[in-house]
Amino acid sequence: MRISRDKVDICRARKKKSVADLAEAYGVSRARMNVILNQREVSVVSAGRLADALECDVTEILENSERRKYGSGNDARQGRGMR
């Protein structure tokens, strides 16, 4: 899955979390978190963990092409989308 660094940064700003805060919530070092954020292509589990650490829906941090592929969070919660 491709994550958008800009969207991650927006979610971090909303929650007032530094990269160090995000790393702590995710369970890795700050240096490892920077690697995860800079590689952009992450596993499904990593995307989920990142969204949990940011307290947001995973679709909020996906690249636009990935959002279309996986649907919005509202569609999934309403029984549409990921089937």
SVG drawing of the C-alpha trace seen along z (x, -y; Angstrom):
<svg xmlns="http://www.w3.org/2000/svg" viewBox="-24 -21 41 31">
<polyline fill="none" stroke="black" stroke-width="0.4" points="0.0,0.0 1.2,-3.5 0.9,-6.0 1.0,-9.8 3.6,-11.5 1.7,-14.8 -1.5,-13.1 0.4,-11.5 1.8,-14.9 -1.7,-16.5 -3.0,-13.8 0.1,-14.3 -0.7,-18.1 -4.3,-17.5 -3.2,-15.3 -0.3,-17.6 2.1,-14.6 5.8,-14.8 7.5,-12.0 8.9,-10.8 5.3,-10.7 4.1,-8.8 7.1,-6.4 6.2,-5.8 2.6,-5.1 3.6,-2.8 6.2,-1.0 9.4,-1.8 12.3,-4.2 12.1,-7.7 14.8,-6.7 12.8,-3.6 9.6,-5.7 11.4,-8.0 12.4,-5.0 8.7,-3.9 7.4,-7.3 10.0,-7.9 9.6,-4.5 5.9,-5.2 5.2,-1.6 4.2,0.3 2.4,3.6 -1.3,3.6 -0.4,4.3 2.0,1.4 -0.6,-0.9 -3.1,0.2 -0.7,-0.2 0.3,-3.7 -3.4,-4.7 -4.0,-3.4 -1.0,-5.4 -2.4,-8.5 -5.9,-7.7 -7.3,-8.0 -8.9,-5.8 -6.3,-4.1 -7.9,-5.6 -7.0,-9.1 -3.3,-8.4 -3.4,-6.5 -2.3,-8.0 -5.3,-8.9 -4.9,-6.0 -4.9,-3.6 -8.0,-5.3 -9.9,-4.5 -8.7,-1.0 -9.6,-0.3 -12.6,-2.7 -13.3,-5.3 -13.7,-4.4 -17.4,-5.3 -18.0,-2.8 -16.3,0.0 -18.3,-0.8 -21.5,-0.9 -20.9,2.6 -19.7,1.3 -16.1,1.1 -13.8,3.9 -15.5,7.2"/>
</svg>
